[in-house]
Amino acid sequence: MPTKISRSSTPRINGVDVTRSLAIMLAMLSHALIEFDVFQIWQGTAATVTRFAMQTAPVTFIGLFGAMLEIVYAPRFANGGAAAATRQLWTRALQCYLLYALTVFALHVSGEQSLGYTIRCLLMLGITPYADILKFYALALLAAPLLLRLRMRHGLKAILLFAVAVPAAYPLLSQIPEPPLLLGRDYLLKPASFLYGGTNEAGGPSVLHGLALVAAGMLLGRGVRLLLSSDVRERRRGGVILGLMLGTTAAASALMWNWHAPFETVAAIADMSLRNDNHPIYATIGLTATLLEVLLAILLFDRLGRRWGSPLLFLGRTSLFTFAFGNILLYLAPERVPVIGGGLPLALVVFAIMMGQSWLFLRLMTPVAADASRIWRAVATRFQRLVRWMQRPVDGTVSRLVPSRG
């Protein structure tokens, strides 16, 4: 029987926002360190553990995308706002694809890939370093209304079944034969890997495995929503949901861990081999870390009212911009600069610029304060007009696909 959803409005959950922002920051820092070959020089146990921690970040922000669907969009679907919610989700999907296309074009301009392969990427038949997360989000946002309708019609049990079935099918999915050649070329190999993870041609998680993480995130979102309820019984239910999730993911991780050589599992997460293989232990370890981070962040920022996580929040509110223009910055940055420290100083400088441009974007998009200077008012107003002008074709396209009525 479908789970009943409260009709009350849900305020922003600071702990979830901070956790998502931290995950995005770790992902972009990882991209910068990899791009400038820092880990080729910095090796050893400390480097491996650092990379291990960074590799949990994709699971966190994908899972918290699912939590956002449950916390923000599921009540809208329950209250008769499915069409408006679908328009908003599909608008974001089209934005994601356009930003992905922009990053692909930047990669071509940088000289890293041919025009032919750039066209393949635009058709989602190729893979790109770092930017495929935007391609995943475009498809995940398109699929989100289907997940929400499944959740409305069949309840969270159906979502749970999907979240468990995909990683459980790993032995079967890993045995799917490679797609046939097309015109004598392996044009279908990379998109097949990206869609269902049958090969390791594309970086993980695949779309299928990523949607399973989104489904798990919806369960997490339900637990968080109940945990912060004013009703004692609902808080207990939320605690039970999150406790069961944490116990299950931790136990599954322990069962799949290589206890004969324990550090090999850490290394295989750190070097992305288990992630690119779409091995279920990558998901369970990432979800365990996500649950622990969310619970701690909710305690600090929602229960105890701590404010020192607030400076990170701009990343959660500019995630698409950060993923797109942060990676564009990496593509266009000089490959070799004579610096001390094997590329680390340049990586940190570029990372700081990434963070700065995302912060500036949010400032420019924020309504101008009454006491703002004349120069800032003029710059911000013109920038917002430009963004609205660029947004109109996207809104118009989605409005034709999902009419306001009917």
BAKOLMI-376929 format. One record per residue (C-alpha): residue in one letter; residue number from 0; x, y, z. Coordinates in nm, 4 decimals. Example, Ala and Ser with C-alpha at 12.3 -4.5 7.8 and 13.67 -1.06 7.14 Angstrom:
2
+------+--------+----------+----------+----------+
| kemi | fidren |       px |       py |       pz |
+------+--------+----------+----------+----------+
|    a |      0 |   1.2300 |  -0.4500 |   0.7800 |
|    s |      1 |   1.3670 |  -0.1060 |   0.7140 |
+------+--------+----------+----------+----------+
! end
This chain:
406
+------+--------+----------+----------+----------+
| kemi | fidren |       px |       py |       pz |
+------+--------+----------+----------+----------+
|    m |      0 |   0.0000 |   0.0000 |   0.0000 |
|    p |      1 |   0.1430 |   0.3428 |  -0.0861 |
|    t |      2 |   0.3095 |   0.5317 |   0.1953 |
|    k |      3 |   0.1163 |   0.8389 |   0.3032 |
|    i |      4 |   0.2995 |   1.1665 |   0.2491 |
|    s |      5 |   0.2489 |   1.4638 |   0.4721 |
|    r |      6 |   0.0904 |   1.7631 |   0.3019 |
|    s |      7 |   0.2755 |   2.0093 |   0.5185 |
|    s |      8 |   0.5484 |   2.2116 |   0.3573 |
|    t |      9 |   0.9047 |   2.1045 |   0.4298 |
|    p |     10 |   1.1674 |   2.3654 |   0.5184 |
|    r |     11 |   1.5229 |   2.3297 |   0.3943 |
|    i |     12 |   1.7130 |   2.0628 |   0.5850 |
|    n |     13 |   2.0496 |   2.2157 |   0.6649 |
|    g |     14 |   2.2225 |   1.8847 |   0.7356 |
|    v |     15 |   2.1324 |   1.7467 |   0.3934 |
|    d |     16 |   2.2359 |   2.0714 |   0.2201 |
|    v |     17 |   2.5741 |   2.0782 |   0.3962 |
|    t |     18 |   2.6405 |   1.7104 |   0.3218 |
|    r |     19 |   2.5596 |   1.7551 |  -0.0476 |
|    s |     20 |   2.7778 |   2.0664 |  -0.0685 |
|    l |     21 |   3.0704 |   1.8873 |   0.0966 |
|    a |     22 |   3.0365 |   1.5963 |  -0.1482 |
|    i |     23 |   3.0424 |   1.8333 |  -0.4475 |
|    m |     24 |   3.3495 |   2.0071 |  -0.3059 |
|    l |     25 |   3.5308 |   1.6737 |  -0.2602 |
|    a |     26 |   3.4413 |   1.5644 |  -0.6138 |
|    m |     27 |   3.5761 |   1.8842 |  -0.7699 |
|    l |     28 |   3.8902 |   1.8702 |  -0.5544 |
|    s |     29 |   3.9424 |   1.5125 |  -0.6720 |
|    h |     30 |   3.9070 |   1.6243 |  -1.0355 |
|    a |     31 |   4.1669 |   1.8981 |  -0.9861 |
|    l |     32 |   4.4162 |   1.6672 |  -0.8136 |
|    i |     33 |   4.3768 |   1.4016 |  -1.0830 |
|    e |     34 |   4.3998 |   1.6515 |  -1.3698 |
|    f |     35 |   4.7349 |   1.7823 |  -1.2469 |
|    d |     36 |   4.8747 |   1.4332 |  -1.1732 |
|    v |     37 |   4.9078 |   1.4927 |  -0.8000 |
|    f |     38 |   4.8345 |   1.1290 |  -0.7154 |
|    q |     39 |   5.1027 |   1.0071 |  -0.9545 |
|    i |     40 |   5.3574 |   1.1688 |  -0.7255 |
|    w |     41 |   5.1784 |   1.1531 |  -0.3908 |
|    q |     42 |   5.1374 |   0.7829 |  -0.3213 |
|    g |     43 |   5.1256 |   0.5574 |  -0.0198 |
|    t |     44 |   4.8697 |   0.4845 |   0.2488 |
|    a |     45 |   4.7714 |   0.8463 |   0.3188 |
|    a |     46 |   4.7078 |   0.9168 |  -0.0505 |
|    t |     47 |   4.5045 |   0.5970 |  -0.0913 |
|    v |     48 |   4.2875 |   0.6723 |   0.2118 |
|    t |     49 |   4.2348 |   1.0287 |   0.0856 |
|    r |     50 |   4.1239 |   0.9028 |  -0.2549 |
|    f |     51 |   3.9020 |   0.6428 |  -0.0856 |
|    a |     52 |   3.7197 |   0.9200 |   0.1016 |
|    m |     53 |   3.6867 |   1.1293 |  -0.2139 |
|    q |     54 |   3.5402 |   0.8370 |  -0.4089 |
|    t |     55 |   3.2419 |   0.8192 |  -0.1730 |
|    a |     56 |   3.1371 |   1.1689 |  -0.2863 |
|    p |     57 |   2.9545 |   1.0644 |  -0.6082 |
|    v |     58 |   2.7382 |   0.8187 |  -0.4150 |
|    t |     59 |   2.6578 |   1.0956 |  -0.1680 |
|    f |     60 |   2.5399 |   1.3594 |  -0.4127 |
|    i |     61 |   2.3554 |   1.1057 |  -0.6298 |
|    g |     62 |   2.1870 |   0.9579 |  -0.3227 |
|    l |     63 |   2.0959 |   1.3018 |  -0.1915 |
|    f |     64 |   1.9412 |   1.3824 |  -0.5290 |
|    g |     65 |   1.7038 |   1.0970 |  -0.4485 |
|    a |     66 |   1.6488 |   1.2383 |  -0.1005 |
|    m |     67 |   1.5541 |   1.5699 |  -0.2612 |
|    l |     68 |   1.2980 |   1.3904 |  -0.4793 |
|    e |     69 |   1.1366 |   1.2413 |  -0.1687 |
|    i |     70 |   1.1553 |   1.5518 |   0.0493 |
|    v |     71 |   1.0654 |   1.8193 |  -0.2069 |
|    y |     72 |   0.8938 |   1.6613 |  -0.5070 |
|    a |     73 |   0.7002 |   1.3662 |  -0.3634 |
|    p |     74 |   0.4708 |   1.5990 |  -0.1610 |
|    r |     75 |   0.4037 |   1.7990 |  -0.4781 |
|    f |     76 |   0.3066 |   1.4823 |  -0.6650 |
|    a |     77 |   0.0840 |   1.3802 |  -0.3729 |
|    n |     78 |  -0.0862 |   1.7206 |  -0.3660 |
|    g |     79 |  -0.1833 |   1.7264 |  -0.7344 |
|    g |     80 |   0.1193 |   1.9174 |  -0.8591 |
|    a |     81 |   0.2689 |   1.6400 |  -1.0722 |
|    a |     82 |   0.2623 |   1.8413 |  -1.3964 |
|    a |     83 |   0.4344 |   2.1452 |  -1.2456 |
|    a |     84 |   0.6924 |   1.9254 |  -1.0716 |
|    t |     85 |   0.7587 |   1.7346 |  -1.3939 |
|    r |     86 |   0.8109 |   2.0618 |  -1.5821 |
|    q |     87 |   1.0620 |   2.1739 |  -1.3216 |
|    l |     88 |   1.2506 |   1.8425 |  -1.3299 |
|    w |     89 |   1.2587 |   1.8302 |  -1.7096 |
|    t |     90 |   1.3691 |   2.1925 |  -1.7264 |
|    r |     91 |   1.6649 |   2.0984 |  -1.5096 |
|    a |     92 |   1.7258 |   1.7960 |  -1.7320 |
|    l |     93 |   1.7483 |   2.0135 |  -2.0428 |
|    q |     94 |   1.9746 |   2.2572 |  -1.8564 |
|    c |     95 |   2.1990 |   1.9641 |  -1.7646 |
|    y |     96 |   2.2249 |   1.8482 |  -2.1235 |
|    l |     97 |   2.3038 |   2.1989 |  -2.2514 |
|    l |     98 |   2.5727 |   2.2415 |  -1.9863 |
|    y |     99 |   2.7082 |   1.8990 |  -2.0788 |
|    a |    100 |   2.7184 |   2.0054 |  -2.4444 |
|    l |    101 |   2.9073 |   2.3193 |  -2.3432 |
|    t |    102 |   3.1683 |   2.1147 |  -2.1555 |
|    v |    103 |   3.2058 |   1.8799 |  -2.4523 |
|    f |    104 |   3.2626 |   2.1797 |  -2.6801 |
|    a |    105 |   3.5219 |   2.3165 |  -2.4358 |
|    l |    106 |   3.7020 |   1.9822 |  -2.4409 |
|    h |    107 |   3.7133 |   1.9995 |  -2.8208 |
|    v |    108 |   3.8437 |   2.3572 |  -2.8126 |
|    s |    109 |   4.1191 |   2.2476 |  -2.5740 |
|    g |    110 |   4.2419 |   2.0059 |  -2.8409 |
|    e |    111 |   4.1746 |   1.6961 |  -2.6340 |
|    q |    112 |   3.9279 |   1.5346 |  -2.8760 |
|    s |    113 |   3.8390 |   1.5416 |  -3.2450 |
|    l |    114 |   3.5297 |   1.6977 |  -3.3966 |
|    g |    115 |   3.3945 |   1.3533 |  -3.4837 |
|    y |    116 |   3.4265 |   1.2277 |  -3.1278 |
|    t |    117 |   3.2766 |   1.5534 |  -3.0006 |
|    i |    118 |   2.9675 |   1.4851 |  -3.2112 |
|    r |    119 |   2.9554 |   1.1304 |  -3.0719 |
|    c |    120 |   2.9624 |   1.2749 |  -2.7204 |
|    l |    121 |   2.6816 |   1.5176 |  -2.8019 |
|    l |    122 |   2.4774 |   1.2177 |  -2.9191 |
|    m |    123 |   2.5653 |   1.0429 |  -2.5888 |
|    l |    124 |   2.7739 |   0.7848 |  -2.7746 |
|    g |    125 |   3.1037 |   0.8852 |  -2.6168 |
|    i |    126 |   3.2497 |   0.9487 |  -2.2744 |
|    t |    127 |   3.4214 |   1.2566 |  -2.1352 |
|    p |    128 |   3.6510 |   1.2992 |  -1.8366 |
|    y |    129 |   3.4734 |   1.4477 |  -1.5338 |
|    a |    130 |   3.1675 |   1.5829 |  -1.7214 |
|    d |    131 |   2.9658 |   1.2627 |  -1.7651 |
|    i |    132 |   2.7975 |   1.3378 |  -1.4313 |
|    l |    133 |   2.6014 |   1.6095 |  -1.6161 |
|    k |    134 |   2.4925 |   1.3547 |  -1.8759 |
|    f |    135 |   2.3846 |   1.1215 |  -1.5957 |
|    y |    136 |   2.1884 |   1.3980 |  -1.4218 |
|    a |    137 |   2.0130 |   1.4880 |  -1.7484 |
|    l |    138 |   1.8845 |   1.1316 |  -1.7804 |
|    a |    139 |   1.8148 |   1.0949 |  -1.4076 |
|    l |    140 |   1.6059 |   1.4124 |  -1.4074 |
|    l |    141 |   1.4134 |   1.2833 |  -1.7088 |
|    a |    142 |   1.3468 |   0.9565 |  -1.5251 |
|    a |    143 |   1.2645 |   1.1226 |  -1.1921 |
|    p |    144 |   0.8888 |   1.1660 |  -1.2628 |
|    l |    145 |   0.8684 |   0.7925 |  -1.3382 |
|    l |    146 |   1.0307 |   0.7096 |  -1.0045 |
|    l |    147 |   0.7947 |   0.9487 |  -0.8288 |
|    r |    148 |   0.4886 |   0.7992 |  -0.9988 |
|    l |    149 |   0.6098 |   0.4519 |  -0.9020 |
|    r |    150 |   0.6489 |   0.5761 |  -0.5464 |
|    m |    151 |   0.2995 |   0.7316 |  -0.5442 |
|    r |    152 |   0.1273 |   0.4253 |  -0.6875 |
|    h |    153 |   0.3111 |   0.1428 |  -0.5107 |
|    g |    154 |   0.4761 |   0.3109 |  -0.2129 |
|    l |    155 |   0.8332 |   0.2929 |  -0.0912 |
|    k |    156 |   0.8356 |  -0.0879 |  -0.1092 |
|    a |    157 |   0.8627 |  -0.0650 |  -0.4882 |
|    i |    158 |   1.1437 |   0.1904 |  -0.4555 |
|    l |    159 |   1.3216 |  -0.0377 |  -0.2064 |
|    l |    160 |   1.2861 |  -0.3334 |  -0.4419 |
|    f |    161 |   1.4465 |  -0.1389 |  -0.7277 |
|    a |    162 |   1.7269 |  -0.0079 |  -0.5040 |
|    v |    163 |   1.8146 |  -0.3632 |  -0.3969 |
|    a |    164 |   1.7502 |  -0.5492 |  -0.7233 |
|    v |    165 |   1.9992 |  -0.3556 |  -0.9368 |
|    p |    166 |   2.3114 |  -0.4187 |  -0.7246 |
|    a |    167 |   2.1924 |  -0.7745 |  -0.6561 |
|    a |    168 |   2.1877 |  -0.8327 |  -1.0326 |
|    y |    169 |   2.5608 |  -0.7542 |  -1.0587 |
|    p |    170 |   2.6588 |  -1.1154 |  -1.1481 |
|    l |    171 |   2.4074 |  -1.1131 |  -1.4341 |
|    l |    172 |   2.4804 |  -0.7617 |  -1.5608 |
|    s |    173 |   2.8547 |  -0.8257 |  -1.5635 |
|    q |    174 |   2.7992 |  -1.1258 |  -1.7936 |
|    i |    175 |   2.5993 |  -0.9398 |  -2.0598 |
|    p |    176 |   2.7961 |  -0.9708 |  -2.3860 |
|    e |    177 |   2.9350 |  -0.6616 |  -2.5495 |
|    p |    178 |   2.7055 |  -0.4982 |  -2.8076 |
|    p |    179 |   2.7741 |  -0.5813 |  -3.1724 |
|    l |    180 |   2.9892 |  -0.3656 |  -3.3952 |
|    l |    181 |   2.8154 |  -0.0911 |  -3.5898 |
|    l |    182 |   2.9637 |  -0.0210 |  -3.9330 |
|    g |    183 |   3.2657 |  -0.2161 |  -3.8186 |
|    r |    184 |   3.3261 |   0.0092 |  -3.5169 |
|    d |    185 |   3.2474 |  -0.0263 |  -3.1459 |
|    y |    186 |   3.0178 |   0.2778 |  -3.1419 |
|    l |    187 |   2.7744 |   0.1066 |  -2.9021 |
|    l |    188 |   3.0302 |  -0.0100 |  -2.6453 |
|    k |    189 |   3.0675 |   0.3153 |  -2.4524 |
|    p |    190 |   2.6957 |   0.4043 |  -2.4389 |
|    a |    191 |   2.6133 |   0.0483 |  -2.3299 |
|    s |    192 |   2.8669 |   0.0759 |  -2.0494 |
|    f |    193 |   2.7270 |   0.4147 |  -1.9512 |
|    l |    194 |   2.3669 |   0.2923 |  -1.9504 |
|    y |    195 |   2.3886 |  -0.0413 |  -1.7692 |
|    g |    196 |   2.7531 |  -0.0981 |  -1.6778 |
|    g |    197 |   2.8149 |  -0.4200 |  -1.8669 |
|    t |    198 |   3.1727 |  -0.3111 |  -1.9406 |
|    n |    199 |   3.4158 |  -0.0695 |  -1.7787 |
|    e |    200 |   3.4447 |   0.1548 |  -2.0848 |
|    a |    201 |   3.2620 |   0.4372 |  -1.9040 |
|    g |    202 |   3.3221 |   0.5597 |  -1.5536 |
|    g |    203 |   3.0768 |   0.4326 |  -1.2975 |
|    p |    204 |   2.8172 |   0.4333 |  -1.1724 |
|    s |    205 |   2.6135 |   0.3599 |  -1.4838 |
|    v |    206 |   2.2723 |   0.5181 |  -1.5359 |
|    l |    207 |   2.1006 |   0.2011 |  -1.4130 |
|    h |    208 |   2.3169 |   0.1744 |  -1.1018 |
|    g |    209 |   2.2933 |   0.5485 |  -1.0463 |
|    l |    210 |   1.9134 |   0.5333 |  -1.0515 |
|    a |    211 |   1.9329 |   0.2561 |  -0.7914 |
|    l |    212 |   2.1322 |   0.4999 |  -0.5752 |
|    v |    213 |   1.8645 |   0.7631 |  -0.6393 |
|    a |    214 |   1.6034 |   0.5131 |  -0.5182 |
|    a |    215 |   1.8094 |   0.4435 |  -0.2064 |
|    g |    216 |   1.8307 |   0.8183 |  -0.1562 |
|    m |    217 |   1.4518 |   0.8425 |  -0.1675 |
|    l |    218 |   1.4384 |   0.5975 |   0.1245 |
|    l |    219 |   1.6984 |   0.8090 |   0.3035 |
|    g |    220 |   1.4910 |   1.1193 |   0.2353 |
|    r |    221 |   1.1829 |   0.9561 |   0.3854 |
|    g |    222 |   1.3805 |   0.8686 |   0.6973 |
|    v |    223 |   1.5184 |   1.2213 |   0.7305 |
|    r |    224 |   1.1750 |   1.3773 |   0.6794 |
|    l |    225 |   1.0284 |   1.1630 |   0.9571 |
|    l |    226 |   1.3297 |   1.2120 |   1.1836 |
|    l |    227 |   1.2767 |   1.5891 |   1.1821 |
|    s |    228 |   0.9016 |   1.5662 |   1.2408 |
|    s |    229 |   0.7439 |   1.7266 |   1.5470 |
|    d |    230 |   0.5596 |   1.3998 |   1.6145 |
|    v |    231 |   0.7483 |   1.1605 |   1.8444 |
|    r |    232 |   0.6160 |   0.8487 |   1.6716 |
|    e |    233 |   0.7212 |   0.9763 |   1.3302 |
|    r |    234 |   1.0674 |   1.0578 |   1.4649 |
|    r |    235 |   1.0973 |   0.7003 |   1.5874 |
|    r |    236 |   0.9917 |   0.5676 |   1.2479 |
|    g |    237 |   1.2511 |   0.7892 |   1.0829 |
|    g |    238 |   1.5167 |   0.6625 |   1.3200 |
|    v |    239 |   1.4185 |   0.3030 |   1.2429 |
|    i |    240 |   1.4362 |   0.3606 |   0.8657 |
|    l |    241 |   1.7779 |   0.5256 |   0.8828 |
|    g |    242 |   1.9057 |   0.2725 |   1.1359 |
|    l |    243 |   1.7976 |  -0.0211 |   0.9200 |
|    m |    244 |   1.9551 |   0.1378 |   0.6133 |
|    l |    245 |   2.2820 |   0.1997 |   0.7957 |
|    g |    246 |   2.2910 |  -0.1506 |   0.9405 |
|    t |    247 |   2.2119 |  -0.3079 |   0.6029 |
|    t |    248 |   2.4678 |  -0.1130 |   0.3999 |
|    a |    249 |   2.7386 |  -0.1591 |   0.6637 |
|    a |    250 |   2.6707 |  -0.5338 |   0.6898 |
|    a |    251 |   2.6655 |  -0.5739 |   0.3106 |
|    s |    252 |   2.9966 |  -0.3871 |   0.2858 |
|    a |    253 |   3.1488 |  -0.6127 |   0.5511 |
|    l |    254 |   3.0281 |  -0.9272 |   0.3728 |
|    m |    255 |   3.1791 |  -0.8176 |   0.0398 |
|    w |    256 |   3.5048 |  -0.6840 |   0.1874 |
|    n |    257 |   3.8232 |  -0.8742 |   0.1035 |
|    w |    258 |   3.9240 |  -0.9711 |   0.4566 |
|    h |    259 |   4.2203 |  -1.1772 |   0.3319 |
|    a |    260 |   4.3793 |  -0.8510 |   0.2151 |
|    p |    261 |   4.1667 |  -0.5745 |   0.3715 |
|    f |    262 |   4.3576 |  -0.2798 |   0.2262 |
|    e |    263 |   4.3058 |  -0.4096 |  -0.1271 |
|    t |    264 |   3.9385 |  -0.3131 |  -0.1032 |
|    v |    265 |   4.0358 |   0.0375 |   0.0089 |
|    a |    266 |   4.2789 |   0.0621 |  -0.2834 |
|    a |    267 |   4.0206 |  -0.0692 |  -0.5321 |
|    i |    268 |   3.7735 |   0.1984 |  -0.4214 |
|    a |    269 |   4.0464 |   0.4634 |  -0.4317 |
|    d |    270 |   4.1637 |   0.3820 |  -0.7856 |
|    m |    271 |   3.8010 |   0.3686 |  -0.9114 |
|    s |    272 |   3.8253 |   0.0081 |  -1.0343 |
|    l |    273 |   3.5292 |  -0.1098 |  -0.8235 |
|    r |    274 |   3.3360 |   0.2060 |  -0.9123 |
|    n |    275 |   3.3918 |   0.1650 |  -1.2862 |
|    d |    276 |   3.3007 |  -0.2038 |  -1.2557 |
|    n |    277 |   2.9721 |  -0.1018 |  -1.0881 |
|    h |    278 |   3.0498 |  -0.3481 |  -0.8099 |
|    p |    279 |   2.7817 |  -0.3342 |  -0.5375 |
|    i |    280 |   3.0392 |  -0.2788 |  -0.2622 |
|    y |    281 |   3.1089 |   0.0665 |  -0.4074 |
|    a |    282 |   2.7437 |   0.1580 |  -0.3574 |
|    t |    283 |   2.7144 |   0.0072 |  -0.0087 |
|    i |    284 |   3.0325 |   0.1744 |   0.1177 |
|    g |    285 |   2.9240 |   0.5067 |  -0.0319 |
|    l |    286 |   2.5757 |   0.4799 |   0.1171 |
|    t |    287 |   2.7186 |   0.3892 |   0.4580 |
|    a |    288 |   2.9375 |   0.7000 |   0.4465 |
|    t |    289 |   2.6432 |   0.9107 |   0.3255 |
|    l |    290 |   2.4141 |   0.7932 |   0.6058 |
|    l |    291 |   2.6779 |   0.8636 |   0.8705 |
|    e |    292 |   2.7485 |   1.2085 |   0.7253 |
|    v |    293 |   2.3803 |   1.2996 |   0.6998 |
|    l |    294 |   2.3029 |   1.1857 |   1.0544 |
|    l |    295 |   2.5987 |   1.3802 |   1.1948 |
|    a |    296 |   2.5142 |   1.6891 |   0.9881 |
|    i |    297 |   2.1477 |   1.6816 |   1.0939 |
|    l |    298 |   2.2550 |   1.6583 |   1.4574 |
|    l |    299 |   2.4918 |   1.9530 |   1.4210 |
|    f |    300 |   2.3031 |   2.1852 |   1.1869 |
|    d |    301 |   1.9355 |   2.1018 |   1.2440 |
|    r |    302 |   1.9190 |   1.9797 |   1.6033 |
|    l |    303 |   2.1984 |   2.1814 |   1.7657 |
|    g |    304 |   2.1698 |   2.4782 |   1.5297 |
|    r |    305 |   2.5393 |   2.5073 |   1.4484 |
|    r |    306 |   2.6125 |   2.7575 |   1.1712 |
|    w |    307 |   2.9733 |   2.6864 |   1.0730 |
|    g |    308 |   2.8642 |   2.4661 |   0.7808 |
|    s |    309 |   2.6847 |   2.7585 |   0.6148 |
|    p |    310 |   2.9836 |   2.8762 |   0.4040 |
|    l |    311 |   2.9624 |   2.5504 |   0.2059 |
|    l |    312 |   2.5965 |   2.5863 |   0.1112 |
|    f |    313 |   2.6620 |   2.7825 |  -0.2082 |
|    l |    314 |   2.7955 |   2.4628 |  -0.3704 |
|    g |    315 |   2.4714 |   2.2742 |  -0.3169 |
|    r |    316 |   2.2782 |   2.5647 |  -0.4689 |
|    t |    317 |   2.5054 |   2.5952 |  -0.7741 |
|    s |    318 |   2.5775 |   2.2261 |  -0.8352 |
|    l |    319 |   2.5091 |   2.2239 |  -1.2110 |
|    f |    320 |   2.7106 |   2.5421 |  -1.2636 |
|    t |    321 |   2.9949 |   2.4001 |  -1.0519 |
|    f |    322 |   3.0082 |   2.0695 |  -1.2385 |
|    a |    323 |   2.9969 |   2.2419 |  -1.5783 |
|    f |    324 |   3.2196 |   2.5459 |  -1.5407 |
|    g |    325 |   3.4523 |   2.3825 |  -1.2899 |
|    n |    326 |   3.5286 |   2.1079 |  -1.5400 |
|    i |    327 |   3.5530 |   2.3574 |  -1.8267 |
|    l |    328 |   3.8166 |   2.5365 |  -1.6224 |
|    l |    329 |   4.0075 |   2.2086 |  -1.5893 |
|    y |    330 |   3.9851 |   2.1428 |  -1.9631 |
|    l |    331 |   4.1180 |   2.4866 |  -2.0537 |
|    a |    332 |   4.3821 |   2.5145 |  -1.7793 |
|    p |    333 |   4.7470 |   2.4807 |  -1.8878 |
|    e |    334 |   4.8726 |   2.1239 |  -1.8651 |
|    r |    335 |   5.2264 |   2.2011 |  -1.7589 |
|    v |    336 |   5.3374 |   2.4956 |  -1.5524 |
|    p |    337 |   5.6767 |   2.4925 |  -1.3801 |
|    v |    338 |   5.5563 |   2.4799 |  -1.0207 |
|    i |    339 |   5.7022 |   2.3416 |  -0.7031 |
|    g |    340 |   5.5243 |   2.0436 |  -0.5540 |
|    g |    341 |   5.4485 |   1.8261 |  -0.8550 |
|    g |    342 |   5.1346 |   2.0081 |  -0.9642 |
|    l |    343 |   4.9744 |   2.0419 |  -0.6212 |
|    p |    344 |   4.9962 |   2.4242 |  -0.6014 |
|    l |    345 |   4.8392 |   2.4631 |  -0.9466 |
|    a |    346 |   4.5677 |   2.2091 |  -0.8615 |
|    l |    347 |   4.4807 |   2.3998 |  -0.5445 |
|    v |    348 |   4.4797 |   2.7343 |  -0.7276 |
|    v |    349 |   4.2447 |   2.5993 |  -0.9958 |
|    f |    350 |   4.0255 |   2.4411 |  -0.7275 |
|    a |    351 |   4.0062 |   2.7761 |  -0.5467 |
|    i |    352 |   3.9036 |   2.9452 |  -0.8728 |
|    m |    353 |   3.6323 |   2.6789 |  -0.9205 |
|    m |    354 |   3.4915 |   2.7550 |  -0.5784 |
|    g |    355 |   3.5202 |   3.1294 |  -0.6339 |
|    q |    356 |   3.3349 |   3.1310 |  -0.9652 |
|    s |    357 |   3.0505 |   2.9232 |  -0.8171 |
|    w |    358 |   3.0235 |   3.1591 |  -0.5202 |
|    l |    359 |   3.0234 |   3.4597 |  -0.7544 |
|    f |    360 |   2.7548 |   3.3015 |  -0.9728 |
|    l |    361 |   2.5266 |   3.2575 |  -0.6722 |
|    r |    362 |   2.5908 |   3.6164 |  -0.5614 |
|    l |    363 |   2.5083 |   3.7467 |  -0.9074 |
|    m |    364 |   2.1860 |   3.5442 |  -0.9186 |
|    t |    365 |   2.0731 |   3.6575 |  -0.5720 |
|    p |    366 |   1.8197 |   3.9455 |  -0.5664 |
|    v |    367 |   2.0088 |   4.2720 |  -0.5325 |
|    a |    368 |   1.9951 |   4.4253 |  -0.1855 |
|    a |    369 |   1.8455 |   4.7715 |  -0.1471 |
|    d |    370 |   2.1742 |   4.9127 |  -0.0157 |
|    a |    371 |   2.3917 |   4.7581 |  -0.2908 |
|    s |    372 |   2.6314 |   4.9847 |  -0.4772 |
|    r |    373 |   2.5315 |   5.1265 |  -0.8136 |
|    i |    374 |   2.7993 |   4.9236 |  -0.9940 |
|    w |    375 |   2.7000 |   4.5946 |  -0.8317 |
|    r |    376 |   2.3318 |   4.6626 |  -0.8968 |
|    a |    377 |   2.4010 |   4.7271 |  -1.2658 |
|    v |    378 |   2.6230 |   4.4195 |  -1.3077 |
|    a |    379 |   2.3926 |   4.1804 |  -1.1199 |
|    t |    380 |   2.0779 |   4.3096 |  -1.2906 |
|    r |    381 |   2.2256 |   4.2699 |  -1.6386 |
|    f |    382 |   2.3613 |   3.9254 |  -1.5539 |
|    q |    383 |   2.0223 |   3.8080 |  -1.4279 |
|    r |    384 |   1.8535 |   3.9417 |  -1.7422 |
|    l |    385 |   2.1051 |   3.7511 |  -1.9544 |
|    v |    386 |   2.0392 |   3.4270 |  -1.7662 |
|    r |    387 |   1.6607 |   3.4742 |  -1.7951 |
|    w |    388 |   1.6964 |   3.5377 |  -2.1690 |
|    m |    389 |   1.9009 |   3.2192 |  -2.2093 |
|    q |    390 |   1.6471 |   3.0277 |  -1.9999 |
|    r |    391 |   1.3410 |   3.1219 |  -2.2099 |
|    p |    392 |   1.3944 |   2.8649 |  -2.4891 |
|    v |    393 |   1.4431 |   2.5924 |  -2.2272 |
|    d |    394 |   1.1221 |   2.6879 |  -2.0461 |
|    g |    395 |   0.9315 |   2.7106 |  -2.3734 |
|    t |    396 |   1.0476 |   2.3678 |  -2.4897 |
|    v |    397 |   0.9531 |   2.1977 |  -2.1632 |
|    s |    398 |   0.6171 |   2.3795 |  -2.1449 |
|    r |    399 |   0.5257 |   2.2373 |  -2.4858 |
|    l |    400 |   0.6190 |   1.8872 |  -2.3673 |
|    v |    401 |   0.4308 |   1.9164 |  -2.0361 |
|    p |    402 |   0.1305 |   2.1510 |  -2.0713 |
|    s |    403 |   0.0071 |   2.3369 |  -1.7651 |
|    r |    404 |  -0.3268 |   2.1590 |  -1.7832 |
|    g |    405 |  -0.4205 |   1.8136 |  -1.8919 |
+------+--------+----------+----------+----------+
! end
